[in-house]
Amino acid sequence: MPDRDAPAKILSPEAVRDWVSAQRSLGKQIGFTCGAFDLLHAGHVEYLAEARRRCDALLVAVNSDTSVRALKGELRPINPEQDRLAVVAALQAVDAVTLMAETRPAELIRLLQPDLYIKGGDYSAATLRSKPVVEAYGGHVLLIPIRSRTSTTAILERAALLQLHEKVPAARRSQPPRLVFLDRDGTLIRDVPFLHDPARVELLPGVLEGLQQLQDAGFTLVIVTNQQGIGLGYYSEADFIAVNQSLLRRLFPAGIRIARIYYCPHSLSDDCECRKPGKLLLERALDYFHASAGECFLIGDSIADCQAAAGAGCHAVLVASQAPPNAPCTHRADSFLGAVAWILSSPRLLT
């Protein structure tokens, strides 16, 4: 339950000194910790609860907006300092909260001299810059093991990634782009049956260079992928998204941006309309981007990819496949770069 006395816990720099003196006069052991606490999550709550168990009174210093920007960049914090102070103060484990204008707590620690300087176990005592300050007045550094691996950065990355995934998009863009649809497994990354381990993501040869060329030519890159492993129960949608996150992390350093990811989570027995060779995934994307199918391409490695493209009215390029000669593809290429070269030299681009 939130603490009803939360507003009274938020102390000014002057008031926090009086609070520390009052706690010390009562013989209480004072614990001190600090951080941005931008998007409060389970890891924060567990950490602060454990910190409170290690002391008699817990003081939390919350980084100011200015100091968070200095530490984490101009786009942070997500929540302003007054909101972050209020949320931390609402926790029953926290006895007092104050704002910390500095990026590092050394000066505040030197001023308040808490008995315990508490940090998470992702730090080491040897690397804590404030450790000598604490030990100089006879205080102690306490590291609390990290149980939850959740982090604000991970939450923000996941939120950004989720924005790329949509089963039923329904918006239109004013400027119709030219799309290149990209099959994922066997086309962009090595095909691993029922892939759910992000560590096993491996870009295929030429993919990075080819995607850069397509993007530089003005194409919008869209992934369309069958993921029947979700429907069969081999892995979850969260596992699928984690694999995509691993893929995107390999693309981002090269400046490559995937505009959207469309996927079918159904198994073959579900008889759905979105699973390739069905055309629904492509049609959803064409509708979302308000794109003309005849100006769009698909690069894939299976007959199903070609059939989906043909059904949607797009041009399909089949890469390094043993598909029969009558596969409904517009062109065959022996590599991803070969497929890209054909798209870039296509007469359609000149019309």
C-alpha positions as CSV (number, residue, x, y, z in Angstrom):
1,M,0.0,0.0,0.0
2,P,1.2,3.5,-0.7
3,D,2.3,5.5,2.3
4,R,-0.3,8.2,3.2
5,D,2.4,10.4,4.7
6,A,4.4,10.4,1.5
7,P,4.3,14.2,0.9
8,A,5.8,14.8,4.3
9,K,8.7,12.5,3.5
10,I,10.0,14.8,0.7
11,L,12.6,17.1,2.4
12,S,14.4,20.2,1.3
13,P,18.2,20.2,1.6
14,E,17.9,22.1,4.9
15,A,15.1,19.9,6.3
16,V,17.0,16.7,5.4
17,R,19.9,17.8,7.7
18,D,17.5,18.2,10.6
19,W,15.9,14.9,9.8
20,V,19.3,13.1,9.9
21,S,20.1,14.8,13.2
22,A,16.7,13.7,14.7
23,Q,17.2,10.1,13.6
24,R,20.7,10.1,15.0
25,S,19.5,11.5,18.3
26,L,17.2,8.5,18.6
27,G,20.1,6.1,18.1
28,K,18.9,5.0,14.7
29,Q,21.3,3.6,12.1
30,I,20.8,5.7,8.9
31,G,21.0,4.1,5.5
32,F,21.5,6.3,2.4
33,T,21.1,5.4,-1.3
34,C,20.5,7.4,-4.5
35,G,19.5,7.1,-8.1
36,A,17.3,8.5,-10.9
37,F,14.4,6.2,-10.2
38,D,12.9,7.3,-13.5
39,L,10.5,4.5,-14.3
40,L,10.0,2.8,-10.9
41,H,9.9,-1.0,-11.4
42,A,10.0,-4.2,-9.4
43,G,13.8,-4.1,-9.2
44,H,13.7,-0.7,-7.5
45,V,11.0,-1.8,-5.1
46,E,12.9,-5.0,-4.1
47,Y,16.1,-3.1,-3.7
48,L,14.7,-0.3,-1.5
49,A,12.8,-2.8,0.6
50,E,16.0,-4.8,1.2
51,A,17.9,-1.6,1.9
52,R,15.4,-0.6,4.6
53,R,15.8,-4.0,6.2
54,R,19.5,-3.3,6.6
55,C,19.0,-0.1,8.6
56,D,16.7,1.7,11.0
57,A,15.9,4.7,8.7
58,L,16.3,4.9,4.9
59,L,17.1,8.2,3.1
60,V,16.8,8.2,-0.7
61,A,18.4,11.0,-2.8
62,V,16.7,11.3,-6.2
63,N,18.8,12.8,-9.0
64,S,17.4,16.1,-10.3
65,D,16.4,16.5,-13.9
66,T,19.6,18.4,-14.7
67,S,21.8,15.7,-13.2
68,V,19.9,12.9,-14.9
69,R,20.4,14.6,-18.3
70,A,24.1,14.9,-17.5
71,L,24.3,11.2,-16.8
72,K,21.9,9.7,-19.3
73,G,21.5,12.2,-22.1
74,E,19.2,14.9,-23.2
75,L,16.1,12.7,-23.7
76,R,16.1,11.6,-20.0
77,P,14.5,11.6,-17.5
78,I,11.1,10.4,-18.7
79,N,9.4,11.7,-15.6
80,P,10.2,15.1,-14.0
81,E,11.9,15.2,-10.6
82,Q,8.8,16.2,-8.6
83,D,7.0,13.1,-9.9
84,R,10.0,10.9,-9.2
85,L,10.3,12.2,-5.7
86,A,6.6,11.6,-5.1
87,V,6.7,8.0,-6.3
88,V,9.7,7.1,-4.2
89,A,8.3,8.8,-1.2
90,A,5.1,6.7,-1.5
91,L,7.0,3.5,-0.8
92,Q,6.7,2.3,2.8
93,A,10.3,1.2,2.8
94,V,11.5,4.8,2.4
95,D,11.6,7.1,5.4
96,A,12.8,10.3,3.7
97,V,13.5,11.6,0.2
98,T,15.5,14.5,-1.0
99,L,16.6,15.9,-4.3
100,M,20.2,15.6,-5.4
101,A,21.4,18.3,-7.8
102,E,24.8,16.7,-8.3
103,T,25.5,13.7,-10.6
104,R,27.4,12.0,-7.8
105,P,26.5,11.7,-4.1
106,A,29.9,12.4,-2.6
107,E,29.1,15.9,-1.4
108,L,25.8,14.9,0.1
109,I,27.3,11.9,1.8
110,R,30.1,14.1,3.2
111,L,27.4,16.5,4.5
112,L,25.0,14.0,6.0
113,Q,27.4,11.2,7.0
114,P,25.0,8.3,6.9
115,D,26.0,5.1,8.7
116,L,25.5,3.0,5.6
117,Y,26.0,4.0,2.0
118,I,23.9,1.4,0.1
119,K,24.1,0.5,-3.5
120,G,23.0,-2.4,-5.8
121,G,25.2,-5.4,-6.4
122,D,25.8,-4.3,-10.0
123,Y,28.4,-2.0,-8.5
124,S,31.6,-3.1,-6.8
125,A,33.0,-1.5,-3.6
126,A,36.3,-1.0,-5.3
127,T,34.9,1.2,-8.0
128,L,32.5,3.3,-5.9
129,R,33.9,6.8,-6.0
130,S,32.2,7.8,-2.8
131,K,33.6,4.8,-0.8
132,P,36.7,6.8,0.5
133,V,34.3,9.6,1.6
134,V,32.2,7.2,3.6
135,E,35.1,5.4,5.2
136,A,36.8,8.7,6.1
137,Y,34.1,9.4,8.8
138,G,33.7,5.8,9.9
139,G,30.7,4.8,7.7
140,H,30.3,1.6,5.8
141,V,29.5,0.7,2.2
142,L,26.8,-2.0,1.8
143,L,26.1,-3.7,-1.6
144,I,22.8,-5.4,-2.0
145,P,22.6,-8.3,-4.5
146,I,20.5,-7.7,-7.5
147,R,17.6,-10.2,-7.8
148,S,15.5,-8.6,-10.5
149,R,17.3,-7.9,-13.8
150,T,14.7,-5.3,-14.8
151,S,16.1,-1.9,-15.7
152,T,14.7,1.4,-16.8
153,T,16.8,1.2,-20.0
154,A,15.5,-2.3,-20.7
155,I,11.9,-1.1,-20.2
156,L,12.4,1.8,-22.6
157,E,14.0,-0.5,-25.2
158,R,11.1,-3.0,-25.0
159,A,8.6,-0.2,-25.2
160,A,10.3,1.1,-28.4
161,L,10.5,-2.4,-29.8
162,L,6.8,-3.1,-29.1
163,Q,6.0,0.0,-31.2
164,L,7.4,-1.8,-34.2
165,H,5.1,-4.8,-33.7
166,E,1.5,-4.8,-34.8
167,K,-0.8,-7.5,-35.9
168,V,-3.6,-5.3,-37.2
169,P,-2.2,-1.8,-38.1
170,A,-4.8,0.6,-39.4
171,A,-3.3,4.0,-40.3
172,R,-2.4,5.8,-43.5
173,R,0.6,7.9,-44.3
174,S,0.4,11.0,-46.5
175,Q,3.5,10.1,-48.6
176,P,3.4,6.6,-50.0
177,P,6.8,5.0,-49.6
178,R,8.3,2.2,-51.5
179,L,8.5,-0.9,-49.3
180,V,10.9,-3.8,-49.3
181,F,9.3,-6.7,-47.4
182,L,11.9,-8.9,-45.7
183,D,11.4,-12.5,-44.6
184,R,13.3,-13.0,-41.3
185,D,14.5,-16.6,-40.8
186,G,16.6,-17.8,-43.7
187,T,16.7,-14.4,-45.3
188,L,18.0,-11.9,-42.8
189,I,19.3,-14.3,-40.2
190,R,20.4,-17.9,-40.2
191,D,17.4,-20.3,-40.0
192,V,17.3,-22.0,-36.6
193,P,14.1,-24.1,-36.1
194,F,11.8,-22.4,-33.6
195,L,14.3,-19.8,-32.7
196,H,13.7,-18.3,-29.3
197,D,17.2,-17.7,-28.0
198,P,18.4,-14.1,-28.8
199,A,22.1,-15.3,-28.5
200,R,21.6,-17.5,-31.6
201,V,20.7,-14.6,-33.9
202,E,23.3,-14.5,-36.7
203,L,23.0,-12.1,-39.7
204,L,23.5,-13.8,-43.0
205,P,26.2,-12.7,-45.4
206,G,25.5,-9.4,-47.2
207,V,22.5,-8.5,-45.2
208,L,23.9,-5.5,-43.4
209,E,25.4,-4.0,-46.6
210,G,22.2,-4.8,-48.6
211,L,19.9,-3.2,-46.1
212,Q,22.0,-0.1,-46.1
213,Q,21.8,0.1,-49.9
214,L,18.1,-0.3,-49.9
215,Q,17.6,2.3,-47.1
216,D,20.0,4.7,-48.9
217,A,17.9,4.3,-52.0
218,G,14.8,5.5,-50.1
219,F,13.1,2.2,-49.5
220,T,11.2,1.6,-46.2
221,L,12.2,-1.8,-44.7
222,V,9.4,-4.0,-43.3
223,I,9.8,-7.5,-41.8
224,V,7.0,-10.1,-42.5
225,T,7.5,-13.4,-40.8
226,N,5.6,-16.6,-40.0
227,Q,6.1,-17.7,-36.3
228,Q,4.1,-20.8,-35.9
229,G,6.4,-21.7,-32.9
230,I,4.2,-19.3,-30.9
231,G,1.0,-21.1,-31.9
232,L,2.6,-24.5,-31.2
233,G,3.7,-23.4,-27.8
234,Y,7.5,-23.8,-28.4
235,Y,8.1,-20.2,-27.4
236,S,6.1,-17.1,-26.4
237,E,5.5,-13.8,-28.1
238,A,7.9,-12.3,-25.5
239,D,10.6,-14.7,-26.7
240,F,9.9,-13.7,-30.3
241,I,10.2,-10.0,-29.5
242,A,13.5,-10.7,-27.7
243,V,14.9,-12.4,-30.8
244,N,13.8,-9.4,-32.9
245,Q,15.5,-7.1,-30.3
246,S,18.7,-9.0,-30.8
247,L,18.4,-8.6,-34.6
248,L,17.7,-4.9,-34.3
249,R,20.7,-4.3,-32.1
250,R,22.8,-5.7,-34.8
251,L,21.3,-3.3,-37.4
252,F,21.1,-0.1,-35.3
253,P,24.9,0.6,-35.2
254,A,24.9,0.7,-39.0
255,G,22.0,3.2,-39.0
256,I,19.5,0.6,-40.4
257,R,15.9,1.1,-39.2
258,I,13.2,-1.5,-39.6
259,A,10.0,0.5,-39.9
260,R,7.6,-2.2,-38.8
261,I,7.4,-5.9,-38.1
262,Y,4.4,-8.0,-39.1
263,Y,4.1,-11.5,-37.9
264,C,1.7,-14.4,-37.9
265,P,1.7,-16.3,-34.6
266,H,-0.5,-19.1,-35.8
267,S,0.4,-22.7,-36.5
268,L,-0.3,-24.3,-39.9
269,S,-3.4,-26.1,-38.4
270,D,-5.0,-22.8,-37.5
271,D,-5.8,-22.2,-41.1
272,C,-5.4,-18.4,-40.7
273,E,-5.3,-15.8,-43.4
274,C,-2.1,-14.1,-42.2
275,R,0.3,-16.9,-42.5
276,K,2.4,-16.8,-45.7
277,P,1.6,-17.9,-48.4
278,G,-1.4,-15.8,-47.4
279,K,-1.2,-12.2,-48.4
280,L,-2.7,-10.6,-45.3
281,L,0.5,-9.5,-43.6
282,L,1.6,-7.7,-46.7
283,E,-1.8,-6.1,-47.3
284,R,-1.8,-4.8,-43.7
285,A,1.5,-3.1,-44.3
286,L,0.5,-1.7,-47.7
287,D,-2.6,-0.3,-46.1
288,Y,-0.7,1.1,-43.1
289,F,1.9,2.9,-45.3
290,H,-0.6,3.7,-48.1
291,A,1.9,2.1,-50.5
292,S,1.3,0.9,-54.0
293,A,1.9,-2.8,-54.3
294,G,3.3,-2.6,-57.8
295,E,6.2,-0.4,-56.4
296,C,7.0,-2.8,-53.6
297,F,9.3,-5.8,-53.4
298,L,9.7,-8.8,-51.2
299,I,13.0,-10.7,-50.5
300,G,12.5,-14.2,-49.2
301,D,13.8,-17.7,-49.3
302,S,10.7,-19.8,-49.8
303,I,7.8,-20.4,-52.2
304,A,5.5,-19.2,-49.5
305,D,7.2,-15.8,-49.6
306,C,6.8,-15.6,-53.4
307,Q,3.1,-16.6,-53.2
308,A,2.4,-14.0,-50.5
309,A,4.1,-11.3,-52.7
310,A,2.2,-12.4,-55.8
311,G,-1.1,-12.5,-54.0
312,A,-0.5,-8.9,-52.7
313,G,0.6,-7.7,-56.1
314,C,4.3,-7.1,-55.1
315,H,7.4,-8.3,-56.8
316,A,9.2,-11.2,-55.2
317,V,12.9,-12.0,-55.3
318,L,13.8,-15.5,-54.2
319,V,17.2,-15.9,-52.6
320,A,19.4,-19.0,-52.7
321,S,16.5,-21.4,-52.8
322,Q,16.1,-24.8,-54.2
323,A,12.5,-23.9,-55.2
324,P,11.1,-25.4,-58.4
325,P,11.4,-23.3,-61.6
326,N,7.6,-22.6,-61.6
327,A,7.8,-20.8,-58.2
328,P,5.8,-17.5,-58.6
329,C,8.8,-15.2,-58.1
330,T,9.7,-12.1,-60.2
331,H,13.4,-12.8,-60.0
332,R,15.9,-15.3,-58.5
333,A,19.2,-14.3,-56.9
334,D,22.0,-16.3,-55.5
335,S,22.5,-14.0,-52.5
336,F,20.9,-11.2,-50.5
337,L,23.2,-8.7,-52.2
338,G,22.2,-10.1,-55.5
339,A,18.5,-9.6,-54.7
340,V,19.2,-6.0,-53.6
341,A,21.2,-5.3,-56.8
342,W,18.3,-6.5,-58.9
343,I,15.8,-4.3,-57.0
344,L,18.0,-1.3,-57.4
345,S,18.5,-1.8,-61.1
346,S,14.8,-2.6,-61.7
347,P,13.3,-0.5,-64.6
348,R,10.3,0.2,-62.3
349,L,12.5,2.5,-60.3
350,L,13.0,4.7,-63.3
351,T,9.3,5.2,-64.1
